[in-house]
């Protein structure tokens, strides 16, 4: 059986096997290596496979002014080839892809607002795992950053940006982000102009400054012991700088998101059959103690699809939109609260007013007993689906690691949801949301004023 087929088969078995144990306790082990790297681990011995995620504070919030998109493009270029090292030859992007295929393993890189994440998935067979770990170590520490490939990728990404700029949803989202976050990096997005200012030297500088062993938060889930995981992480980080925690200088702080001081409405003409509406403001950070109250409350307000209060008022009673929703995006800083919908341009003013009324009513009244029960039943009943595979569990444990959550976070999740009261939700939403200061963005053809 080919190696890649074997990996897919074992991945399927992993999902089935782990779902049987999802209701049991999930013991998360944590320790710190001599380098300062923190390791968070869950042993899952059901099949011979391991998933690893390595996170660094190297996301978009670290992009320098004028070079928005640097973290994301650096992450993308980390798979485009590696330098020669330790007697091993350089590999271009095709050779690197073939090397991973030969091992039946996967290695990926991605950058979000806060972090750059490296992920490894491999079978744990002794003739495969050490080779996968060694290759991952080289890719992590010695990217080639080939200039010709960056030129190609810059053109490709630029074309995608220009295409996206013709879509009303993109125009609405960018205007909303800029209005909500102002000068904070959460509001930055890559543009054709910012891509033109990003050079290979910028990528190498970001990688050299931020990707240090002492700053790594490593999550391991799979069929390895603690000793095996520790040795594996030592190898993964071995070629990186920063192995002396005493000399691991803290990165400069990133300013917090500022609260809005006044409301604003942006009406952007656009020839479209649907007006795109976004209403919102900065929300809260992931470490906020109101997280569970906000999670349960948001399901009731607009996160619960067809059963949410917003959908009932906007769609079911008035037929103003096919769908309407709310969500929060908490990160290291206060991510956005977004109420979004699409409607006919001539109905935009009414849809906006109804949405504002629903939000104001929820803040004033809080949830009803029946809404609260339905939300808890749904969230608690669906919790096992959030951790029913090794890969999903990896993401959840990495969330614990990155946000400094308690090690028993997953074991106590349902109890935390269950104990949320209507008063908790009303108080938490009252602390977080200020409808009188929110941003409203309407992108659509001849949308009437919705002020």
C-alpha positions as CSV (number, residue, x, y, z in Angstrom):
1,X,0.0,0.0,0.0
2,X,1.5,3.4,-1.0
3,X,2.6,5.6,2.0
4,X,0.2,8.4,1.3
5,X,-2.7,5.9,1.2
6,X,-1.5,4.4,4.5
7,X,-1.5,7.8,6.2
8,X,-5.1,8.5,5.0
9,X,-6.3,5.1,6.2
10,X,-4.7,5.7,9.7
11,X,-6.2,9.2,9.8
12,X,-9.6,7.7,9.3
13,X,-9.0,5.0,12.0
14,X,-7.7,7.8,14.3
15,X,-11.0,9.7,14.0
16,X,-13.1,6.6,14.7
17,X,-10.8,5.4,17.6
18,X,-10.7,8.8,19.3
19,X,-14.4,9.4,19.1
20,X,-14.9,6.4,21.3
21,X,-12.7,8.1,24.0
22,X,-13.9,11.7,23.5
23,X,-16.2,11.5,26.5
24,X,-13.3,10.5,28.8
25,X,-10.9,12.8,30.6
26,X,-8.1,14.3,28.5
27,X,-4.9,14.5,30.5
28,X,-2.7,17.3,29.1
29,X,0.9,17.0,30.2
30,X,3.0,20.2,30.2
31,X,6.8,20.7,30.6
32,X,9.5,23.2,29.6
33,X,12.7,22.1,27.9
34,X,16.1,23.5,28.7
35,X,15.8,25.8,25.6
36,X,12.7,27.4,27.1
37,X,10.3,25.7,24.6
38,X,7.0,24.7,26.2
39,X,5.5,21.4,25.4
40,X,1.9,20.4,25.8
41,X,1.1,16.7,25.1
42,X,-1.8,14.2,25.0
43,X,-0.9,10.6,24.6
44,X,-3.2,8.9,22.1
45,X,-1.8,5.4,21.5
46,X,-4.6,4.0,19.4
47,X,-2.8,4.0,16.1
48,X,0.9,4.6,15.2
49,X,0.6,8.3,14.3
50,X,1.6,11.6,15.8
51,X,0.5,15.2,15.1
52,X,2.7,18.1,16.2
53,X,2.0,21.9,16.1
54,X,4.7,24.5,16.8
55,X,3.5,28.0,17.4
56,X,5.5,31.2,17.4
57,X,4.5,34.9,18.0
58,X,5.1,35.7,14.4
59,X,1.7,36.3,13.0
60,X,0.3,39.3,11.2
61,X,0.4,41.5,14.3
62,X,4.2,41.5,13.8
63,X,4.0,42.9,10.2
64,X,5.9,46.1,9.9
65,X,4.1,49.2,8.7
66,X,3.7,49.3,5.0
67,X,4.5,45.6,4.6
68,X,1.2,44.0,5.4
69,X,1.1,40.4,4.5
70,X,4.7,39.7,5.4
71,X,3.9,37.0,8.0
72,X,1.5,35.2,5.7
73,X,3.8,35.3,2.7
74,X,6.8,34.2,4.8
75,X,4.8,31.2,5.9
76,X,3.9,30.4,2.4
77,X,7.5,30.6,1.2
78,X,8.7,28.2,3.9
79,X,7.4,25.3,1.7
80,X,9.2,26.5,-1.4
81,X,12.6,24.9,-0.7
82,X,15.3,24.5,1.9
83,X,19.0,25.2,2.0
84,X,21.8,22.6,2.2
85,X,22.6,21.7,5.9
86,X,24.4,19.1,7.9
87,X,25.7,17.3,4.8
88,X,22.2,17.1,3.3
89,X,21.6,18.7,-0.1
90,X,19.4,21.7,-0.8
91,X,15.9,20.9,-2.0
92,X,13.7,23.0,-4.3
93,X,10.0,23.1,-3.8
94,X,9.4,20.1,-6.0
95,X,12.1,18.0,-4.4
96,X,10.8,19.0,-1.0
97,X,7.3,17.9,-1.9
98,X,8.6,14.6,-3.2
99,X,10.6,14.0,0.0
100,X,7.5,14.4,2.1
101,X,5.5,12.2,-0.2
102,X,8.1,9.5,0.0
103,X,7.8,9.6,3.8
104,X,4.0,9.5,3.7
105,X,4.1,12.5,6.0
106,X,2.8,16.1,5.9
107,X,4.4,19.4,7.0
108,X,2.6,22.7,6.7
109,X,3.0,26.3,7.7
110,X,0.4,29.0,8.2
111,X,0.2,32.5,9.7
112,X,-2.8,34.1,11.3
113,X,-3.2,37.4,13.1
114,X,-1.3,36.3,16.2
115,X,0.9,33.3,15.4
116,X,2.8,31.4,12.8
117,X,2.1,27.7,13.1
118,X,4.1,24.7,11.8
119,X,2.3,21.4,11.7
120,X,3.8,17.9,11.3
121,X,1.8,14.6,10.8
122,X,3.6,11.3,10.5
123,X,3.3,7.7,11.2
124,X,5.4,6.7,14.3
125,X,7.2,3.7,12.7
126,X,10.9,3.8,13.6
127,X,11.9,3.8,9.9
128,X,9.7,6.8,9.1
129,X,9.3,9.1,12.1
130,X,13.0,10.0,12.7
131,X,13.3,10.9,9.0
132,X,10.2,13.0,9.1
133,X,11.3,14.9,12.2
134,X,14.7,15.6,10.6
135,X,13.2,16.9,7.4
136,X,10.8,19.1,9.4
137,X,13.7,20.4,11.5
138,X,15.5,21.5,8.3
139,X,12.4,23.1,6.8
140,X,11.7,24.9,10.0
141,X,15.1,26.4,10.4
142,X,16.7,26.6,6.9
143,X,14.2,27.9,4.3
144,X,15.7,28.8,1.0
145,X,13.4,31.7,0.2
146,X,14.1,31.5,-3.6
147,X,13.7,34.9,-5.3
148,X,12.3,33.6,-8.5
149,X,9.6,31.7,-6.6
150,X,8.7,34.8,-4.6
151,X,8.3,36.8,-7.8
152,X,5.9,34.1,-9.1
153,X,4.0,33.9,-5.8
154,X,3.8,37.7,-5.5
155,X,2.2,37.9,-9.0
156,X,-0.2,35.1,-8.1
157,X,-1.2,36.6,-4.8
158,X,-1.5,40.0,-6.3
159,X,-3.9,38.6,-9.0
160,X,-6.0,37.0,-6.3
161,X,-6.2,40.3,-4.4
162,X,-7.2,42.3,-7.5
163,X,-9.9,39.7,-8.2
164,X,-11.1,39.9,-4.6
165,X,-11.3,43.6,-4.8
166,X,-14.1,43.3,-7.4
167,X,-16.3,41.5,-4.9
168,X,-18.7,43.4,-2.7
169,X,-18.1,41.0,0.2
170,X,-14.3,41.9,0.1
171,X,-15.0,45.6,-0.1
172,X,-17.3,45.4,2.9
173,X,-14.9,43.3,5.0
174,X,-11.9,45.6,4.3
175,X,-13.9,48.8,5.1
176,X,-15.2,47.2,8.2
177,X,-11.8,46.0,9.4
178,X,-10.3,49.4,8.8
179,X,-13.1,51.2,10.7
180,X,-13.1,48.8,13.6
181,X,-9.4,48.4,14.2
182,X,-7.9,51.7,12.9
183,X,-4.1,51.6,13.2
184,X,-4.0,48.2,15.0
185,X,-2.5,45.4,13.0
186,X,-5.7,43.4,13.2
187,X,-7.1,45.9,10.7
188,X,-4.2,45.4,8.2
189,X,-4.6,43.4,5.0
190,X,-2.1,42.6,2.3
191,X,-2.5,44.8,-0.8
192,X,-0.8,44.7,-4.2
193,X,1.2,47.8,-3.0
194,X,2.3,46.2,0.3
195,X,3.3,43.0,-1.6
196,X,5.5,45.0,-3.9
197,X,7.4,46.3,-0.8
198,X,8.1,42.8,0.6
199,X,11.5,41.4,-0.3
200,X,13.2,38.1,0.4
201,X,15.4,40.0,2.9
202,X,12.2,40.9,4.8
203,X,11.2,37.3,5.1
204,X,14.6,36.2,6.2
205,X,14.7,38.9,8.8
206,X,11.2,38.0,10.2
207,X,12.2,34.3,10.3
208,X,15.6,35.1,12.0
209,X,14.1,37.5,14.6
210,X,11.0,35.6,15.6
211,X,11.4,31.9,15.0
212,X,13.5,31.0,18.0
213,X,13.5,27.8,20.0
214,X,13.0,29.6,23.3
215,X,9.7,31.1,22.1
216,X,8.2,27.9,20.8
217,X,4.9,26.5,22.1
218,X,4.8,22.9,21.0
219,X,1.7,20.7,21.0
220,X,2.0,16.9,20.5
221,X,-0.9,14.4,20.2
222,X,-0.4,10.8,19.3
223,X,1.2,7.5,19.9
224,X,4.4,8.6,21.6
225,X,5.5,8.6,25.2
226,X,6.6,11.8,27.0
227,X,10.2,10.8,26.6
228,X,9.8,10.2,22.9
229,X,7.9,13.5,22.5
230,X,10.6,15.4,24.4
231,X,13.4,13.9,22.2
232,X,11.3,14.6,19.0
233,X,10.9,18.3,19.9
234,X,14.6,18.6,20.8
235,X,15.3,17.5,17.2
236,X,12.6,19.6,15.6
237,X,14.0,22.8,17.2
238,X,17.7,21.8,17.1
239,X,18.7,24.0,14.1
240,X,16.9,27.1,15.3
241,X,18.6,30.0,17.2
242,X,17.6,30.9,20.7
243,X,18.4,27.9,22.9
244,X,19.4,29.9,26.0
245,X,16.2,31.1,27.8
246,X,18.3,33.5,29.8
247,X,19.1,35.4,26.6
248,X,15.6,35.0,25.1
249,X,14.6,38.7,25.1
250,X,10.8,39.3,25.1
251,X,9.4,40.6,21.9
252,X,8.2,44.2,21.9
253,X,4.6,44.6,23.0
254,X,1.8,45.2,20.5
255,X,-0.6,47.9,21.4
256,X,-4.1,46.8,22.4
257,X,-7.1,47.5,20.2
258,X,-8.7,50.8,21.1
259,X,-12.4,51.0,21.8
260,X,-14.6,53.0,19.4
261,X,-15.5,56.4,20.7
262,X,-18.4,57.2,18.2
263,X,-20.6,55.5,15.7
264,X,-19.9,55.5,12.0
265,X,-21.8,54.5,8.9
266,X,-20.1,53.8,5.6
267,X,-22.3,53.4,2.5
268,X,-20.3,52.3,-0.5
269,X,-22.1,52.2,-3.8
270,X,-21.7,49.0,-5.8
271,X,-23.6,47.4,-8.6
272,X,-24.8,44.2,-6.9
273,X,-28.1,42.3,-6.5
274,X,-27.4,42.1,-2.8
275,X,-26.4,44.8,-0.3
276,X,-23.7,43.5,2.1
277,X,-24.1,44.7,5.6
278,X,-21.7,44.5,8.5
279,X,-22.2,46.0,12.0
280,X,-19.8,45.7,14.8
281,X,-16.9,46.8,17.0
282,X,-13.9,45.4,18.9
283,X,-15.0,42.5,21.1
284,X,-12.8,40.8,23.6
285,X,-9.5,38.8,23.9
286,X,-9.4,35.0,24.2
287,X,-8.3,35.1,27.8
288,X,-11.2,37.2,28.9
289,X,-13.1,35.6,31.9
290,X,-16.4,36.3,30.1
291,X,-15.5,33.9,27.3
292,X,-18.1,31.2,28.2
293,X,-20.9,33.7,28.9
294,X,-20.2,35.3,25.5
295,X,-20.0,32.0,23.7
296,X,-23.4,30.9,25.0
297,X,-24.9,34.3,24.5
298,X,-23.7,34.6,21.0
299,X,-25.3,31.3,20.0
300,X,-28.6,32.7,21.2
301,X,-28.1,36.2,19.6
302,X,-26.9,35.2,16.1
303,X,-24.5,32.3,16.2
304,X,-27.1,29.6,16.2
305,X,-28.0,29.7,12.5
306,X,-31.8,29.3,12.0
307,X,-32.6,29.2,15.7
308,X,-30.9,32.4,16.7
309,X,-32.9,35.5,17.7
310,X,-31.4,37.6,14.9
311,X,-32.5,35.1,12.2
312,X,-36.0,34.8,13.7
313,X,-36.5,38.6,13.4
314,X,-34.7,39.3,10.2
315,X,-35.5,36.2,8.1
316,X,-38.4,34.3,9.6
317,X,-40.7,37.2,10.5
318,X,-39.7,39.7,7.8
319,X,-38.0,37.9,5.0
320,X,-35.3,40.5,4.8
321,X,-32.3,38.1,4.4
322,X,-31.7,34.4,3.7
323,X,-29.3,34.4,6.6
324,X,-28.0,36.7,9.3
325,X,-25.4,35.9,11.9
326,X,-23.1,37.2,14.7
327,X,-19.7,36.1,15.8
328,X,-16.7,37.1,17.9
329,X,-13.1,36.5,16.9
330,X,-11.1,36.7,20.1
331,X,-7.3,36.6,19.9
332,X,-4.4,37.9,21.9
333,X,-6.2,41.3,21.5
334,X,-9.8,42.1,21.2
335,X,-11.0,40.6,17.9
336,X,-14.1,41.9,16.2
337,X,-17.7,41.4,17.0
338,X,-19.5,41.2,13.7
339,X,-23.2,41.2,12.8
340,X,-23.5,40.3,9.1
341,X,-26.2,39.8,6.5
342,X,-27.0,40.3,2.9
343,X,-30.3,41.8,1.7
344,X,-31.9,43.6,-1.3
345,X,-30.5,47.1,-1.6
346,X,-33.9,48.7,-1.1
347,X,-34.3,46.8,2.1
348,X,-30.9,47.6,3.6
349,X,-32.2,50.4,5.9
350,X,-34.9,48.2,7.3
351,X,-32.6,45.3,7.8
352,X,-30.0,47.4,9.6
353,X,-32.6,48.9,11.9
354,X,-34.2,45.5,12.8
355,X,-30.7,44.1,13.4
356,X,-29.9,47.1,15.7
357,X,-33.2,46.6,17.5
358,X,-32.5,42.9,18.1
359,X,-29.1,43.7,19.5
360,X,-30.4,46.4,21.7
361,X,-33.2,44.1,23.0
362,X,-30.8,41.3,23.8
363,X,-28.5,43.7,25.7
364,X,-31.5,45.1,27.6
365,X,-33.3,41.8,28.4
366,X,-30.8,39.0,28.1
367,X,-31.8,35.5,27.0
368,X,-35.1,33.8,27.9
369,X,-35.0,30.5,29.9
370,X,-35.9,28.5,26.8
371,X,-33.2,30.2,24.7
372,X,-30.6,29.5,27.4
373,X,-31.6,25.8,27.7
374,X,-31.5,25.3,23.9
375,X,-28.1,26.9,23.6
376,X,-26.6,24.8,26.4
377,X,-28.1,21.6,25.0
378,X,-26.6,22.4,21.6
379,X,-23.2,23.4,22.8
380,X,-22.8,20.6,25.3
381,X,-24.2,18.0,23.0
382,X,-21.9,19.1,20.2
383,X,-18.7,19.2,22.3
384,X,-17.5,15.7,21.5
385,X,-17.5,16.6,17.8
386,X,-14.8,19.2,18.6
387,X,-12.3,16.6,19.9
388,X,-13.3,13.5,18.0
389,X,-10.0,13.1,16.1
390,X,-6.3,13.6,16.9
391,X,-6.1,16.6,14.6
392,X,-9.1,18.3,16.2
393,X,-7.6,17.6,19.7
394,X,-4.3,19.0,18.5
395,X,-6.0,22.3,17.7
396,X,-7.7,22.4,21.0
397,X,-4.6,21.7,23.0
398,X,-2.7,24.2,21.0
399,X,-5.4,26.7,21.9
400,X,-4.7,25.9,25.6
401,X,-1.0,26.4,25.1
402,X,-1.2,29.6,23.1
403,X,-3.7,31.3,25.3
404,X,-2.5,30.2,28.7
405,X,-5.7,28.3,29.5
406,X,-5.9,25.8,32.4
407,X,-4.6,22.3,31.5
408,X,-8.0,20.8,32.5
409,X,-9.8,23.3,30.1
410,X,-11.3,20.5,27.9
411,X,-12.3,18.4,30.9
412,X,-14.2,21.3,32.4
413,X,-15.6,22.8,29.2
414,X,-19.1,21.4,29.5
415,X,-19.3,22.3,33.2
416,X,-18.3,25.9,32.4
417,X,-21.1,26.1,29.7
418,X,-23.6,24.5,32.0
419,X,-23.1,27.0,34.8
420,X,-23.6,30.1,32.7
421,X,-26.8,31.9,33.7
422,X,-29.0,34.4,31.9
423,X,-27.7,37.1,34.3
424,X,-24.1,36.2,33.4
425,X,-24.8,36.6,29.7
426,X,-26.6,39.9,30.2
427,X,-23.8,41.3,32.3
428,X,-21.0,40.1,30.0
429,X,-22.7,41.5,26.9
430,X,-23.3,44.7,28.7
431,X,-19.6,45.0,29.5
432,X,-18.4,44.1,26.0
433,X,-20.8,45.7,23.5
434,X,-21.8,49.4,23.0
435,X,-24.3,49.6,20.1
436,X,-24.3,53.4,20.3
437,X,-20.6,53.3,19.1
438,X,-20.7,50.6,16.5
439,X,-19.5,50.7,12.9
440,X,-22.0,50.0,10.1
441,X,-20.8,49.2,6.6
442,X,-23.3,48.8,3.7
443,X,-22.0,47.9,0.3
444,X,-24.7,47.7,-2.4
445,X,-26.3,49.3,-5.4
446,X,-28.1,52.5,-4.5
447,X,-28.6,51.4,-0.9
448,X,-30.8,54.0,0.9
449,X,-29.4,55.7,3.9
450,X,-29.5,53.5,7.0
451,X,-28.4,56.1,9.6
